[in-house]
Amino acid sequence: MILSCERCSKQTAKLTKCNYCSKNDCVSCIRSTKKVHKIKHMAICKNCWGVMRNRRQFKNA
């Protein structure tokens, strides 16, 4: 199933949800991801990376 990125409107098959703005973003719009637990992944998009409060929360997780 082909879906659209909510940030750049690019058509892609795989979208990742940002943990801070809850938008579904494509791989090129996701700034960084990290594995918090064995099965839980966190992602931050390029828009949220510019907000220092969100970036600090992501790095401390």
C-alpha distance matrix in Angstrom:
0.0 3.8 6.5 10.2 13.0 15.7 18.5 18.0 15.2 13.6 10.1 8.6 6.1 8.9 10.9 14.3 16.4 19.9 22.6 24.9 23.3 20.2 17.8 14.4 15.1 13.9 16.0 18.6 19.2 20.0 23.7 24.2 23.1 25.5 25.7 28.0 28.4 27.4 23.9 23.6 22.3 23.1 21.7 23.4 22.2 24.5 25.7 26.7 28.4 30.9 32.1 34.7 34.5 30.8 31.4 34.4 32.6 29.8 32.5 34.5 31.8
3.8 0.0 3.8 7.0 10.0 13.0 15.5 14.5 11.7 9.9 6.3 5.5 4.7 8.0 9.6 13.3 15.5 18.6 21.7 23.7 21.7 19.0 16.2 12.7 12.9 11.4 13.9 15.9 16.5 17.9 21.5 22.7 22.1 24.9 25.7 28.1 29.0 28.3 25.0 24.2 22.3 22.7 20.7 21.8 20.1 22.0 23.1 24.6 26.2 28.5 29.9 32.7 32.8 29.2 29.7 32.9 31.4 28.7 31.3 33.7 31.2
6.5 3.8 0.0 3.8 6.7 9.4 12.2 11.8 9.0 8.3 5.7 5.5 5.9 7.5 7.5 11.0 12.6 15.5 18.7 20.3 18.1 15.5 12.5 9.3 9.9 9.3 12.5 14.3 14.1 15.5 19.3 20.6 20.2 23.1 24.2 26.3 27.5 27.3 23.9 22.6 20.6 20.4 18.2 19.0 17.2 19.2 19.9 21.3 23.2 25.4 26.6 29.5 29.5 26.0 26.7 30.0 28.5 25.9 28.8 31.1 28.8
10.2 7.0 3.8 0.0 3.8 6.3 8.8 8.3 5.3 5.5 4.6 6.2 8.3 9.3 8.1 11.2 12.3 14.5 17.9 18.9 16.3 14.4 10.9 8.3 8.2 8.1 11.7 12.6 11.9 14.0 17.6 19.5 19.8 23.0 24.6 26.6 28.3 28.5 25.4 23.6 21.1 20.3 17.6 17.7 15.2 16.7 17.1 19.0 21.0 22.7 24.1 27.2 27.5 24.2 24.9 28.4 27.2 24.8 27.7 30.2 28.3
13.0 10.0 6.7 3.8 0.0 3.8 5.5 5.8 4.6 5.3 6.5 7.3 9.7 9.2 7.0 9.1 9.9 11.5 15.1 15.8 13.3 12.0 8.3 6.0 4.9 5.5 9.2 9.8 8.4 10.6 14.1 16.2 16.8 20.2 22.2 24.1 26.2 26.8 23.9 21.7 18.9 17.6 14.6 14.2 11.5 12.9 13.4 15.3 17.2 19.0 20.4 23.5 24.0 20.6 21.3 24.8 23.8 21.5 24.3 26.9 25.2
15.7 13.0 9.4 6.3 3.8 0.0 3.8 6.0 5.6 8.2 9.9 11.0 13.2 12.4 9.4 10.5 9.9 10.7 14.0 13.9 10.8 9.9 6.2 5.8 5.9 8.3 11.8 12.0 9.5 11.5 14.6 16.9 17.7 21.0 23.1 24.5 26.7 27.8 24.9 22.3 19.6 17.7 14.8 13.8 11.0 12.3 11.7 13.6 16.1 17.4 18.4 21.8 22.0 18.9 20.1 23.6 22.5 20.7 23.8 26.2 24.7
18.5 15.5 12.2 8.8 5.5 3.8 0.0 3.8 6.0 8.2 11.1 12.3 14.9 13.9 11.0 11.5 11.1 10.8 14.2 13.6 10.8 11.1 7.6 7.8 6.2 8.1 11.0 10.0 7.1 9.8 12.3 15.2 16.8 20.3 22.9 24.4 27.0 28.3 25.8 23.0 20.0 17.7 14.2 12.5 9.0 9.3 8.8 11.4 13.5 14.5 16.0 19.4 20.2 17.3 18.1 21.8 21.3 19.5 22.2 25.0 24.0
18.0 14.5 11.8 8.3 5.8 6.0 3.8 0.0 3.9 5.5 9.1 10.9 14.2 13.9 11.9 13.2 13.8 13.9 17.5 17.2 14.6 14.7 11.1 10.4 8.0 8.2 10.8 9.2 7.5 11.0 13.5 16.7 18.5 22.2 24.8 26.8 29.4 30.4 27.8 25.4 22.2 20.2 16.6 15.1 11.5 11.1 11.3 14.4 15.8 16.6 18.7 22.1 23.3 20.5 20.8 24.5 24.4 22.2 24.7 27.7 26.8
15.2 11.7 9.0 5.3 4.6 5.6 6.0 3.9 0.0 3.8 6.5 9.2 12.4 13.0 11.4 13.6 14.4 15.3 18.9 19.0 16.1 15.5 11.6 10.3 8.9 8.9 12.2 11.5 10.3 13.5 16.5 19.3 20.5 24.1 26.4 28.3 30.6 31.2 28.4 26.2 23.3 21.7 18.5 17.5 14.2 14.5 14.6 17.3 19.1 20.1 21.9 25.3 26.2 23.2 23.8 27.5 26.9 24.8 27.4 30.3 29.0
13.6 9.9 8.3 5.5 5.3 8.2 8.2 5.5 3.8 0.0 3.8 6.3 10.0 10.9 10.3 13.0 14.7 16.0 19.8 20.4 18.0 17.1 13.4 11.1 9.0 7.4 10.1 9.6 9.8 12.9 15.9 18.5 19.6 23.2 25.4 27.8 29.9 30.2 27.4 25.6 22.6 21.5 18.3 17.7 14.7 15.0 16.0 18.7 19.9 21.3 23.5 26.5 27.6 24.4 24.5 28.2 27.7 25.1 27.5 30.5 29.1
10.1 6.3 5.7 4.6 6.5 9.9 11.1 9.1 6.5 3.8 0.0 3.8 7.2 9.2 9.6 13.0 15.1 17.3 20.9 22.1 19.8 18.2 14.6 11.7 10.4 8.4 11.1 11.7 12.4 14.8 18.2 20.2 20.7 24.1 25.8 28.3 29.9 29.8 26.8 25.4 22.8 22.2 19.4 19.6 16.9 17.9 19.0 21.3 22.6 24.4 26.3 29.3 30.1 26.7 26.9 30.4 29.6 26.9 29.3 32.1 30.3
8.6 5.5 5.5 6.2 7.3 11.0 12.3 10.9 9.2 6.3 3.8 0.0 3.8 5.7 7.1 10.7 13.4 15.9 19.4 21.2 19.5 17.5 14.3 10.9 9.5 6.8 8.9 10.5 11.7 13.3 16.8 18.2 18.2 21.4 22.8 25.5 26.9 26.5 23.6 22.5 19.9 19.9 17.3 18.1 16.1 17.5 19.2 20.9 22.0 24.3 26.2 28.8 29.4 25.8 25.8 29.2 28.2 25.2 27.5 30.2 28.2
6.1 4.7 5.9 8.3 9.7 13.2 14.9 14.2 12.4 10.0 7.2 3.8 0.0 3.8 6.7 10.3 13.3 16.3 19.4 21.7 20.4 17.9 15.3 11.5 10.9 8.6 10.2 12.8 14.0 14.7 18.2 18.9 18.2 20.9 21.6 24.3 25.3 24.5 21.4 20.8 18.6 19.3 17.3 18.9 17.5 19.6 21.3 22.5 23.6 26.3 27.8 30.3 30.5 26.8 26.8 30.0 28.6 25.5 27.8 30.3 27.9
8.9 8.0 7.5 9.3 9.2 12.4 13.9 13.9 13.0 10.9 9.2 5.7 3.8 0.0 3.8 6.8 10.1 13.2 16.1 18.7 17.8 15.3 13.1 9.4 8.7 6.7 7.7 11.0 11.9 11.8 15.3 15.5 14.5 17.1 17.9 20.6 21.6 21.0 18.0 17.2 14.9 15.5 13.7 15.6 14.6 17.1 19.0 19.8 20.7 23.6 25.1 27.2 27.3 23.6 23.5 26.5 25.0 21.9 24.2 26.6 24.1
10.9 9.6 7.5 8.1 7.0 9.4 11.0 11.9 11.4 10.3 9.6 7.1 6.7 3.8 0.0 3.8 6.7 9.6 12.8 15.1 14.1 11.6 9.4 5.7 5.3 4.9 7.0 10.1 9.7 9.4 13.1 13.6 12.8 15.6 16.8 19.0 20.5 20.5 17.5 15.9 13.4 13.2 11.1 12.6 11.6 14.3 15.8 16.4 17.7 20.6 21.7 24.0 24.0 20.3 20.5 23.6 22.0 19.1 21.7 24.1 21.7
14.3 13.3 11.0 11.2 9.1 10.5 11.5 13.2 13.6 13.0 13.0 10.7 10.3 6.8 3.8 0.0 3.8 6.5 9.3 12.0 11.7 9.5 8.2 5.4 5.3 6.3 7.2 10.3 9.3 7.6 11.0 10.8 9.6 12.3 13.5 15.5 17.2 17.7 14.8 12.7 10.0 9.4 7.4 9.3 9.2 12.5 14.1 13.9 15.1 18.3 19.1 21.1 20.8 17.0 17.3 20.1 18.4 15.5 18.2 20.4 17.9
16.4 15.5 12.6 12.3 9.9 9.9 11.1 13.8 14.4 14.7 15.1 13.4 13.3 10.1 6.7 3.8 0.0 3.8 6.3 8.8 8.5 5.8 5.6 4.4 6.1 8.7 10.2 12.7 10.5 8.8 11.7 11.7 10.5 12.8 14.0 15.1 16.9 18.1 15.2 12.4 10.0 8.6 6.9 8.3 8.6 12.2 12.9 12.1 14.0 17.0 17.2 19.3 18.5 14.7 15.7 18.4 16.3 14.0 17.2 19.0 16.5
19.9 18.6 15.5 14.5 11.5 10.7 10.8 13.9 15.3 16.0 17.3 15.9 16.3 13.2 9.6 6.5 3.8 0.0 3.8 5.5 5.9 5.0 5.6 6.5 7.0 10.1 11.0 12.6 9.7 7.6 9.6 9.7 9.3 11.7 13.6 14.2 16.8 18.6 16.3 13.0 10.3 7.5 5.2 5.1 5.9 9.6 9.9 8.5 10.5 13.5 13.4 15.5 14.7 11.0 12.1 14.9 13.0 10.8 14.2 16.1 14.2
22.6 21.7 18.7 17.9 15.1 14.0 14.2 17.5 18.9 19.8 20.9 19.4 19.4 16.1 12.8 9.3 6.3 3.8 0.0 3.8 6.2 5.6 8.2 9.7 10.8 13.8 14.4 16.0 13.3 10.7 11.9 11.1 10.0 11.2 12.6 12.3 14.8 17.1 15.0 11.4 9.4 6.3 5.9 6.3 8.5 12.0 11.9 9.3 11.3 14.3 13.3 14.7 13.1 9.5 11.2 13.1 10.5 9.0 12.6 13.8 11.5
24.9 23.7 20.3 18.9 15.8 13.9 13.6 17.2 19.0 20.4 22.1 21.2 21.7 18.7 15.1 12.0 8.8 5.5 3.8 0.0 3.8 5.7 8.3 11.0 11.9 15.2 16.1 16.9 13.6 11.7 12.3 12.3 12.2 13.7 15.6 15.0 17.8 20.5 18.7 14.9 12.9 9.4 8.3 6.8 8.3 11.0 9.8 6.8 9.6 11.8 10.2 12.0 10.3 6.9 9.5 11.7 9.5 9.0 12.7 13.8 12.5
23.3 21.7 18.1 16.3 13.3 10.8 10.8 14.6 16.1 18.0 19.8 19.5 20.4 17.8 14.1 11.7 8.5 5.9 6.2 3.8 0.0 3.9 5.6 9.0 10.3 14.0 15.7 16.3 12.7 11.7 13.1 14.0 14.3 16.5 18.4 18.2 20.9 23.2 21.0 17.4 15.3 12.2 10.3 8.5 8.3 10.7 8.8 7.1 10.7 12.3 11.1 13.8 12.6 9.6 12.2 14.8 13.1 12.5 16.1 17.6 16.3
20.2 19.0 15.5 14.4 12.0 9.9 11.1 14.7 15.5 17.1 18.2 17.5 17.9 15.3 11.6 9.5 5.8 5.0 5.6 5.7 3.9 0.0 3.8 6.6 9.1 12.8 14.8 16.2 13.0 11.9 14.1 14.6 14.1 16.1 17.5 17.5 19.7 21.6 18.9 15.6 13.8 11.3 9.9 9.5 9.6 12.7 11.6 10.3 13.4 15.6 14.7 17.2 15.8 12.5 14.8 17.3 15.1 14.0 17.7 19.0 17.0
17.8 16.2 12.5 10.9 8.3 6.2 7.6 11.1 11.6 13.4 14.6 14.3 15.3 13.1 9.4 8.2 5.6 5.6 8.2 8.3 5.6 3.8 0.0 3.8 6.0 9.8 12.5 13.5 10.4 10.3 13.1 14.3 14.4 17.1 18.8 19.5 21.8 23.3 20.5 17.5 15.2 12.9 10.6 9.9 8.5 11.3 10.4 10.4 13.5 15.4 15.4 18.3 17.7 14.4 16.1 19.1 17.4 15.9 19.4 21.2 19.4
14.4 12.7 9.3 8.3 6.0 5.8 7.8 10.4 10.3 11.1 11.7 10.9 11.5 9.4 5.7 5.4 4.4 6.5 9.7 11.0 9.0 6.6 3.8 0.0 3.8 7.0 10.0 11.7 9.5 9.4 12.9 14.0 13.7 16.5 18.0 19.4 21.3 22.2 19.2 16.7 14.3 12.8 10.4 10.7 9.3 12.2 12.4 12.8 15.2 17.6 18.1 20.8 20.4 16.9 18.0 21.1 19.4 17.3 20.5 22.6 20.5
15.1 12.9 9.9 8.2 4.9 5.9 6.2 8.0 8.9 9.0 10.4 9.5 10.9 8.7 5.3 5.3 6.1 7.0 10.8 11.9 10.3 9.1 6.0 3.8 0.0 3.8 6.7 8.0 5.8 6.4 10.0 11.7 12.1 15.5 17.6 19.4 21.7 22.6 19.9 17.5 14.5 12.8 9.7 9.5 7.3 9.6 10.7 11.8 13.4 15.8 17.1 19.8 20.1 16.6 17.0 20.4 19.3 16.7 19.5 22.1 20.4
13.9 11.4 9.3 8.1 5.5 8.3 8.1 8.2 8.9 7.4 8.4 6.8 8.6 6.7 4.9 6.3 8.7 10.1 13.8 15.2 14.0 12.8 9.8 7.0 3.8 0.0 3.8 5.6 5.4 6.6 10.2 11.9 12.4 15.9 18.0 20.5 22.6 23.0 20.4 18.5 15.3 14.4 11.2 11.5 9.3 11.0 12.9 14.4 15.2 17.7 19.6 22.0 22.7 19.2 19.0 22.4 21.6 18.7 20.9 23.8 22.2
16.0 13.9 12.5 11.7 9.2 11.8 11.0 10.8 12.2 10.1 11.1 8.9 10.2 7.7 7.0 7.2 10.2 11.0 14.4 16.1 15.7 14.8 12.5 10.0 6.7 3.8 0.0 3.8 5.5 5.4 8.4 9.6 10.2 13.7 16.0 18.9 21.1 21.4 19.3 17.6 14.2 13.4 10.4 10.9 9.3 10.7 13.6 14.8 14.6 17.5 19.6 21.6 22.6 19.1 18.2 21.5 21.0 17.6 19.3 22.4 20.9
18.6 15.9 14.3 12.6 9.8 12.0 10.0 9.2 11.5 9.6 11.7 10.5 12.8 11.0 10.1 10.3 12.7 12.6 16.0 16.9 16.3 16.2 13.5 11.7 8.0 5.6 3.8 0.0 3.8 5.6 7.6 10.0 12.0 15.6 18.4 21.2 23.8 24.4 22.5 20.6 17.0 15.7 12.2 11.6 9.1 9.1 12.1 14.0 13.5 15.7 18.5 20.6 22.2 19.0 17.8 21.3 21.5 18.3 19.7 23.2 22.2
19.2 16.5 14.1 11.9 8.4 9.5 7.1 7.5 10.3 9.8 12.4 11.7 14.0 11.9 9.7 9.3 10.5 9.7 13.3 13.6 12.7 13.0 10.4 9.5 5.8 5.4 5.5 3.8 0.0 3.8 6.2 9.3 11.4 15.1 18.1 20.3 23.1 24.2 22.2 19.8 16.2 14.2 10.4 9.0 5.9 6.0 8.5 10.5 10.7 12.8 15.2 17.7 19.1 15.9 15.2 18.9 18.9 16.1 18.0 21.3 20.5
20.0 17.9 15.5 14.0 10.6 11.5 9.8 11.0 13.5 12.9 14.8 13.3 14.7 11.8 9.4 7.6 8.8 7.6 10.7 11.7 11.7 11.9 10.3 9.4 6.4 6.6 5.4 5.6 3.8 0.0 3.8 5.8 7.6 11.3 14.3 16.5 19.4 20.6 18.9 16.3 12.6 10.6 6.9 6.0 4.2 5.9 8.9 9.5 9.3 12.3 14.3 16.2 17.2 13.8 12.9 16.3 16.0 12.9 14.8 18.0 16.9
23.7 21.5 19.3 17.6 14.1 14.6 12.3 13.5 16.5 15.9 18.2 16.8 18.2 15.3 13.1 11.0 11.7 9.6 11.9 12.3 13.1 14.1 13.1 12.9 10.0 10.2 8.4 7.6 6.2 3.8 0.0 3.8 7.2 10.6 14.2 16.2 19.5 21.0 19.9 17.3 13.5 11.1 7.6 5.8 4.9 5.0 8.6 8.8 7.0 10.2 12.5 13.8 15.3 12.3 10.5 13.9 14.3 11.2 12.4 15.9 15.5
24.2 22.7 20.6 19.5 16.2 16.9 15.2 16.7 19.3 18.5 20.2 18.2 18.9 15.5 13.6 10.8 11.7 9.7 11.1 12.3 14.0 14.6 14.3 14.0 11.7 11.9 9.6 10.0 9.3 5.8 3.8 0.0 3.8 6.9 10.5 12.7 16.0 17.5 16.7 14.3 10.5 8.4 5.8 5.6 7.0 8.3 11.5 10.5 8.6 12.2 13.9 14.4 15.4 12.2 10.1 12.8 12.8 9.2 10.0 13.4 12.7
23.1 22.1 20.2 19.8 16.8 17.7 16.8 18.5 20.5 19.6 20.7 18.2 18.2 14.5 12.8 9.6 10.5 9.3 10.0 12.2 14.3 14.1 14.4 13.7 12.1 12.4 10.2 12.0 11.4 7.6 7.2 3.8 0.0 3.8 7.0 9.4 12.5 13.8 13.0 10.6 6.9 5.5 4.3 6.5 8.9 11.3 14.0 12.5 11.4 15.2 16.1 16.4 16.6 13.3 11.7 13.8 12.8 9.1 10.2 12.8 11.1
25.5 24.9 23.1 23.0 20.2 21.0 20.3 22.2 24.1 23.2 24.1 21.4 20.9 17.1 15.6 12.3 12.8 11.7 11.2 13.7 16.5 16.1 17.1 16.5 15.5 15.9 13.7 15.6 15.1 11.3 10.6 6.9 3.8 0.0 3.8 6.1 9.2 10.9 10.8 8.7 5.7 5.3 6.6 9.1 12.2 14.6 17.0 14.9 13.7 17.4 17.9 17.5 17.2 14.2 12.5 13.6 12.3 8.7 9.1 11.0 8.8
25.7 25.7 24.2 24.6 22.2 23.1 22.9 24.8 26.4 25.4 25.8 22.8 21.6 17.9 16.8 13.5 14.0 13.6 12.6 15.6 18.4 17.5 18.8 18.0 17.6 18.0 16.0 18.4 18.1 14.3 14.2 10.5 7.0 3.8 0.0 3.8 5.8 7.1 7.4 6.0 4.4 6.3 8.9 12.1 15.3 18.0 20.3 18.0 17.1 20.9 21.0 20.5 19.7 16.7 15.5 16.0 14.1 11.0 11.4 12.3 9.4
28.0 28.1 26.3 26.6 24.1 24.5 24.4 26.8 28.3 27.8 28.3 25.5 24.3 20.6 19.0 15.5 15.1 14.2 12.3 15.0 18.2 17.5 19.5 19.4 19.4 20.5 18.9 21.2 20.3 16.5 16.2 12.7 9.4 6.1 3.8 0.0 3.8 6.9 7.8 5.7 5.8 6.8 10.2 13.0 16.6 19.4 21.1 18.3 17.7 21.2 20.6 19.8 18.4 15.8 15.0 14.8 12.4 10.1 10.6 10.3 6.9
28.4 29.0 27.5 28.3 26.2 26.7 27.0 29.4 30.6 29.9 29.9 26.9 25.3 21.6 20.5 17.2 16.9 16.8 14.8 17.8 20.9 19.7 21.8 21.3 21.7 22.6 21.1 23.8 23.1 19.4 19.5 16.0 12.5 9.2 5.8 3.8 0.0 3.8 5.5 5.1 7.3 9.6 13.2 16.3 19.8 22.8 24.5 21.7 21.3 24.9 24.3 23.5 21.9 19.3 18.7 18.4 15.7 13.7 14.3 13.5 10.0
27.4 28.3 27.3 28.5 26.8 27.8 28.3 30.4 31.2 30.2 29.8 26.5 24.5 21.0 20.5 17.7 18.1 18.6 17.1 20.5 23.2 21.6 23.3 22.2 22.6 23.0 21.4 24.4 24.2 20.6 21.0 17.5 13.8 10.9 7.1 6.9 3.8 0.0 3.8 6.1 8.4 11.7 15.0 18.4 21.6 24.7 26.7 24.2 23.8 27.6 27.2 26.7 25.3 22.5 21.8 21.7 19.2 16.9 17.4 17.0 13.6
23.9 25.0 23.9 25.4 23.9 24.9 25.8 27.8 28.4 27.4 26.8 23.6 21.4 18.0 17.5 14.8 15.2 16.3 15.0 18.7 21.0 18.9 20.5 19.2 19.9 20.4 19.3 22.5 22.2 18.9 19.9 16.7 13.0 10.8 7.4 7.8 5.5 3.8 0.0 3.8 6.6 10.2 13.3 17.0 19.9 23.3 25.1 22.9 23.0 26.7 26.4 26.3 24.9 21.8 21.5 22.0 19.2 16.8 18.0 18.0 14.3
23.6 24.2 22.6 23.6 21.7 22.3 23.0 25.4 26.2 25.6 25.4 22.5 20.8 17.2 15.9 12.7 12.4 13.0 11.4 14.9 17.4 15.6 17.5 16.7 17.5 18.5 17.6 20.6 19.8 16.3 17.3 14.3 10.6 8.7 6.0 5.7 5.1 6.1 3.8 0.0 3.8 6.8 10.2 13.7 16.8 20.2 21.7 19.3 19.6 23.3 22.8 22.8 21.2 18.1 18.1 18.6 15.7 13.4 15.1 15.1 11.4
22.3 22.3 20.6 21.1 18.9 19.6 20.0 22.2 23.3 22.6 22.8 19.9 18.6 14.9 13.4 10.0 10.0 10.3 9.4 12.9 15.3 13.8 15.2 14.3 14.5 15.3 14.2 17.0 16.2 12.6 13.5 10.5 6.9 5.7 4.4 5.8 7.3 8.4 6.6 3.8 0.0 3.8 6.7 10.4 13.4 16.7 18.5 16.4 16.4 20.2 20.1 20.3 19.2 15.8 15.5 16.6 14.1 11.2 13.0 13.9 10.6
23.1 22.7 20.4 20.3 17.6 17.7 17.7 20.2 21.7 21.5 22.2 19.9 19.3 15.5 13.2 9.4 8.6 7.5 6.3 9.4 12.2 11.3 12.9 12.8 12.8 14.4 13.4 15.7 14.2 10.6 11.1 8.4 5.5 5.3 6.3 6.8 9.6 11.7 10.2 6.8 3.8 0.0 3.8 7.0 10.3 13.6 15.1 12.7 12.9 16.6 16.3 16.6 15.6 12.1 11.9 13.3 10.9 7.9 10.3 11.6 8.7
21.7 20.7 18.2 17.6 14.6 14.8 14.2 16.6 18.5 18.3 19.4 17.3 17.3 13.7 11.1 7.4 6.9 5.2 5.9 8.3 10.3 9.9 10.6 10.4 9.7 11.2 10.4 12.2 10.4 6.9 7.6 5.8 4.3 6.6 8.9 10.2 13.2 15.0 13.3 10.2 6.7 3.8 0.0 3.8 6.7 10.0 11.8 10.0 10.1 13.9 14.2 15.2 14.8 11.0 10.7 13.1 11.4 8.2 10.8 13.0 11.0
23.4 21.8 19.0 17.7 14.2 13.8 12.5 15.1 17.5 17.7 19.6 18.1 18.9 15.6 12.6 9.3 8.3 5.1 6.3 6.8 8.5 9.5 9.9 10.7 9.5 11.5 10.9 11.6 9.0 6.0 5.8 5.6 6.5 9.1 12.1 13.0 16.3 18.4 17.0 13.7 10.4 7.0 3.8 0.0 3.8 6.8 8.3 6.3 6.5 10.1 10.6 12.0 12.1 8.4 8.0 11.1 10.2 7.4 10.1 12.8 11.7
22.2 20.1 17.2 15.2 11.5 11.0 9.0 11.5 14.2 14.7 16.9 16.1 17.5 14.6 11.6 9.2 8.6 5.9 8.5 8.3 8.3 9.6 8.5 9.3 7.3 9.3 9.3 9.1 5.9 4.2 4.9 7.0 8.9 12.2 15.3 16.6 19.8 21.6 19.9 16.8 13.4 10.3 6.7 3.8 0.0 3.8 5.5 5.5 6.2 9.1 10.5 12.8 13.5 10.2 10.0 13.6 13.2 10.8 13.3 16.2 15.5
24.5 22.0 19.2 16.7 12.9 12.3 9.3 11.1 14.5 15.0 17.9 17.5 19.6 17.1 14.3 12.5 12.2 9.6 12.0 11.0 10.7 12.7 11.3 12.2 9.6 11.0 10.7 9.1 6.0 5.9 5.0 8.3 11.3 14.6 18.0 19.4 22.8 24.7 23.3 20.2 16.7 13.6 10.0 6.8 3.8 0.0 3.8 5.6 5.0 6.9 9.5 11.9 13.7 11.0 10.2 14.0 14.6 12.5 14.3 17.6 17.6
25.7 23.1 19.9 17.1 13.4 11.7 8.8 11.3 14.6 16.0 19.0 19.2 21.3 19.0 15.8 14.1 12.9 9.9 11.9 9.8 8.8 11.6 10.4 12.4 10.7 12.9 13.6 12.1 8.5 8.9 8.6 11.5 14.0 17.0 20.3 21.1 24.5 26.7 25.1 21.7 18.5 15.1 11.8 8.3 5.5 3.8 0.0 3.8 5.5 5.8 7.5 10.8 12.3 10.0 10.3 14.0 14.5 13.3 15.5 18.4 18.5
26.7 24.6 21.3 19.0 15.3 13.6 11.4 14.4 17.3 18.7 21.3 20.9 22.5 19.8 16.4 13.9 12.1 8.5 9.3 6.8 7.1 10.3 10.4 12.8 11.8 14.4 14.8 14.0 10.5 9.5 8.8 10.5 12.5 14.9 18.0 18.3 21.7 24.2 22.9 19.3 16.4 12.7 10.0 6.3 5.5 5.6 3.8 0.0 3.8 5.3 5.4 8.3 8.9 6.2 7.1 10.6 10.8 9.9 12.5 14.9 15.1
28.4 26.2 23.2 21.0 17.2 16.1 13.5 15.8 19.1 19.9 22.6 22.0 23.6 20.7 17.7 15.1 14.0 10.5 11.3 9.6 10.7 13.4 13.5 15.2 13.4 15.2 14.6 13.5 10.7 9.3 7.0 8.6 11.4 13.7 17.1 17.7 21.3 23.8 23.0 19.6 16.4 12.9 10.1 6.5 6.2 5.0 5.5 3.8 0.0 3.8 5.5 7.1 9.0 6.7 5.4 9.1 10.4 8.9 10.4 13.5 14.3
30.9 28.5 25.4 22.7 19.0 17.4 14.5 16.6 20.1 21.3 24.4 24.3 26.3 23.6 20.6 18.3 17.0 13.5 14.3 11.8 12.3 15.6 15.4 17.6 15.8 17.7 17.5 15.7 12.8 12.3 10.2 12.2 15.2 17.4 20.9 21.2 24.9 27.6 26.7 23.3 20.2 16.6 13.9 10.1 9.1 6.9 5.8 5.3 3.8 0.0 3.8 6.1 8.9 8.1 7.3 10.5 12.4 11.9 13.1 15.9 17.2
32.1 29.9 26.6 24.1 20.4 18.4 16.0 18.7 21.9 23.5 26.3 26.2 27.8 25.1 21.7 19.1 17.2 13.4 13.3 10.2 11.1 14.7 15.4 18.1 17.1 19.6 19.6 18.5 15.2 14.3 12.5 13.9 16.1 17.9 21.0 20.6 24.3 27.2 26.4 22.8 20.1 16.3 14.2 10.6 10.5 9.5 7.5 5.4 5.5 3.8 0.0 3.8 5.6 5.5 6.3 8.8 10.3 10.8 12.5 14.5 15.8
34.7 32.7 29.5 27.2 23.5 21.8 19.4 22.1 25.3 26.5 29.3 28.8 30.3 27.2 24.0 21.1 19.3 15.5 14.7 12.0 13.8 17.2 18.3 20.8 19.8 22.0 21.6 20.6 17.7 16.2 13.8 14.4 16.4 17.5 20.5 19.8 23.5 26.7 26.3 22.8 20.3 16.6 15.2 12.0 12.8 11.9 10.8 8.3 7.1 6.1 3.8 0.0 3.8 5.5 5.0 6.0 8.6 9.8 10.5 12.1 14.2
34.5 32.8 29.5 27.5 24.0 22.0 20.2 23.3 26.2 27.6 30.1 29.4 30.5 27.3 24.0 20.8 18.5 14.7 13.1 10.3 12.6 15.8 17.7 20.4 20.1 22.7 22.6 22.2 19.1 17.2 15.3 15.4 16.6 17.2 19.7 18.4 21.9 25.3 24.9 21.2 19.2 15.6 14.8 12.1 13.5 13.7 12.3 8.9 9.0 8.9 5.6 3.8 0.0 3.8 5.5 5.3 6.3 8.7 10.1 10.8 12.5
30.8 29.2 26.0 24.2 20.6 18.9 17.3 20.5 23.2 24.4 26.7 25.8 26.8 23.6 20.3 17.0 14.7 11.0 9.5 6.9 9.6 12.5 14.4 16.9 16.6 19.2 19.1 19.0 15.9 13.8 12.3 12.2 13.3 14.2 16.7 15.8 19.3 22.5 21.8 18.1 15.8 12.1 11.0 8.4 10.2 11.0 10.0 6.2 6.7 8.1 5.5 5.5 3.8 0.0 3.8 5.5 5.2 6.2 8.7 10.0 10.8
31.4 29.7 26.7 24.9 21.3 20.1 18.1 20.8 23.8 24.5 26.9 25.8 26.8 23.5 20.5 17.3 15.7 12.1 11.2 9.5 12.2 14.8 16.1 18.0 17.0 19.0 18.2 17.8 15.2 12.9 10.5 10.1 11.7 12.5 15.5 15.0 18.7 21.8 21.5 18.1 15.5 11.9 10.7 8.0 10.0 10.2 10.3 7.1 5.4 7.3 6.3 5.0 5.5 3.8 0.0 3.8 5.5 5.1 6.2 8.6 10.0
34.4 32.9 30.0 28.4 24.8 23.6 21.8 24.5 27.5 28.2 30.4 29.2 30.0 26.5 23.6 20.1 18.4 14.9 13.1 11.7 14.8 17.3 19.1 21.1 20.4 22.4 21.5 21.3 18.9 16.3 13.9 12.8 13.8 13.6 16.0 14.8 18.4 21.7 22.0 18.6 16.6 13.3 13.1 11.1 13.6 14.0 14.0 10.6 9.1 10.5 8.8 6.0 5.3 5.5 3.8 0.0 3.8 5.4 5.2 6.1 8.6
32.6 31.4 28.5 27.2 23.8 22.5 21.3 24.4 26.9 27.7 29.6 28.2 28.6 25.0 22.0 18.4 16.3 13.0 10.5 9.5 13.1 15.1 17.4 19.4 19.3 21.6 21.0 21.5 18.9 16.0 14.3 12.8 12.8 12.3 14.1 12.4 15.7 19.2 19.2 15.7 14.1 10.9 11.4 10.2 13.2 14.6 14.5 10.8 10.4 12.4 10.3 8.6 6.3 5.2 5.5 3.8 0.0 3.8 5.6 5.2 6.2
29.8 28.7 25.9 24.8 21.5 20.7 19.5 22.2 24.8 25.1 26.9 25.2 25.5 21.9 19.1 15.5 14.0 10.8 9.0 9.0 12.5 14.0 15.9 17.3 16.7 18.7 17.6 18.3 16.1 12.9 11.2 9.2 9.1 8.7 11.0 10.1 13.7 16.9 16.8 13.4 11.2 7.9 8.2 7.4 10.8 12.5 13.3 9.9 8.9 11.9 10.8 9.8 8.7 6.2 5.1 5.4 3.8 0.0 3.8 5.5 5.4
32.5 31.3 28.8 27.7 24.3 23.8 22.2 24.7 27.4 27.5 29.3 27.5 27.8 24.2 21.7 18.2 17.2 14.2 12.6 12.7 16.1 17.7 19.4 20.5 19.5 20.9 19.3 19.7 18.0 14.8 12.4 10.0 10.2 9.1 11.4 10.6 14.3 17.4 18.0 15.1 13.0 10.3 10.8 10.1 13.3 14.3 15.5 12.5 10.4 13.1 12.5 10.5 10.1 8.7 6.2 5.2 5.6 3.8 0.0 3.8 5.6
34.5 33.7 31.1 30.2 26.9 26.2 25.0 27.7 30.3 30.5 32.1 30.2 30.3 26.6 24.1 20.4 19.0 16.1 13.8 13.8 17.6 19.0 21.2 22.6 22.1 23.8 22.4 23.2 21.3 18.0 15.9 13.4 12.8 11.0 12.3 10.3 13.5 17.0 18.0 15.1 13.9 11.6 13.0 12.8 16.2 17.6 18.4 14.9 13.5 15.9 14.5 12.1 10.8 10.0 8.6 6.1 5.2 5.5 3.8 0.0 3.8
31.8 31.2 28.8 28.3 25.2 24.7 24.0 26.8 29.0 29.1 30.3 28.2 27.9 24.1 21.7 17.9 16.5 14.2 11.5 12.5 16.3 17.0 19.4 20.5 20.4 22.2 20.9 22.2 20.5 16.9 15.5 12.7 11.1 8.8 9.4 6.9 10.0 13.6 14.3 11.4 10.6 8.7 11.0 11.7 15.5 17.6 18.5 15.1 14.3 17.2 15.8 14.2 12.5 10.8 10.0 8.6 6.2 5.4 5.6 3.8 0.0
